[in-house]
Amino acid sequence: MRHFAQAFLNTKVKMSFLDRMKKTRIARSIVYFIVGVFSYPGIAVINKLKITGGENLRNLPARNVLFVSNHQTYFADVITFLHIFCAVKWKRFNRLGFPIYLLNPFTRVNYVAAGKTMKSSLLSRFFSWAGAITVKRTWNPDARDSRKGLNPSDTRNISKALAENWVITFPQGTTKPFAPCRKGTAYLIKKSNPTVIPVVIDGFSKAFGKKGLNLKARGVKLRVTFKEPLRFSGNESLDEIMQVVMDSIEQSERFADPLQA
C-alpha cells in the first residue's frame, strides 16, 4: 500500500510539473516554431491566405479578449489564427509575410478544444502544448444536435484563461456548418465581459483534412475576416447573446438561407 501511495504521489507531481510546463512561454514558443514551420507552406504558399480586418486587432488589451469563430477543421483553423496573431505582434495586420515572427511568437493565447479530440493522436497531444483548454461537451440527450453548453468546471477554466490571455473559441462546438450555438459561450461572455472579436473563416475544409494538416487541395483561397468588437450592455439574455454571436460569425439561420442573408 505504501508503494502504491508513493507511486500515486509521484504521478501527481509529474502531472503537475507537465501542467506548469505547458503554460511557460518557452514551451509554447518551441511548439509554435515547430508547428508553424511545418504548417506555413500549406497556409501561405501552396494555398493562399487572405486576411481581412486585421486592423481590428490593433491596440487590443493583453487579456480578456475572446475570439469567436465558425469552425471548419480541428487544427488548421487554430494554427492559422496563431500565425496571424504572431504576425500582428510584428506589426503585420493583413498579411503573414515570411514567418520570421516564429522566432519571437505571441504566445498569450489559449484555444478551446474537445478533450477527446486533443487525445486522439500524437499531433493533437503535441499541439495541446500550444495552449489548449480541453473541455467536455455536454449534450442534450433529447436532441442530438442541441447543446446545453459546457461543464461548469470547463467554464471556470476558460474564465481563468481569459483573465490572463486571449482565448479562441468555436461557439458551435462542431465543424458542421450552421450548427446551433452552445449556451456556454453566451454564459462566458455575460460572466467575464470580454472584448469579443467575431471571426469568419472559409476555404479550410476544402484545403485541409478535418483531423490533421494533410492537404486535400492546392491553390485554395483561405479567408480569415476579423470583424469589429461586439458590444454588449450586460443586460442581454443568453439567447440574445447567442443570436448576436451567430449573426456575427455568419452561422445563423439567415445565412444558411441565401435568400435571407
Secondary structure, DSSP 4 states (H G I P E B T S, - for coil): -HHHHHHHHHHHHHHHHHHHHHTSHHHHHHHHHHHHHHHHIIIIISSEEEEE-GGGGTT--SSSEEEEE----SSHHHHHHHHHHHHHHTT-SS---SGGGGGS----EEEEEEHHHHTSSHHHHHHGGGTEEEE-EEE-TT-TT-EEEE-HHHHHHHHHHHTTSEEEE-TT-SSSTTPPPPHHHHHHHHHH--EEEEEEEESHHHHB-TTSS-BS-SS-EEEEEEPPPB---S---HHHHHHHHHHHTT-SHHHHSTTT-
